[in-house]
Amino acid sequence: MWFWITISALCFVLLLILEEFIYYFWNRYVYGANYERKRRWRGRLPVASVIFKRLFHKREKEISNTNSDKGLPL
């Protein structure tokens, strides 16, 4: 019994997703792409990339060059 309820629920969800895709692509076909919305998101991308770079960039360790190194003389 639970098998058929699960299958029915999954079919219903699949139909809902399919209906939303059809609705989205039909509106895109009839009215065209929403270029203003794309422009707004593209305008926000540089801000997001700066924040991402500041949060996740690798910090390099500063290597000091001193004469006290015990290596070969130059």
Residue pairs with C-beta under 8 A, 6 or more apart in sequence:
none
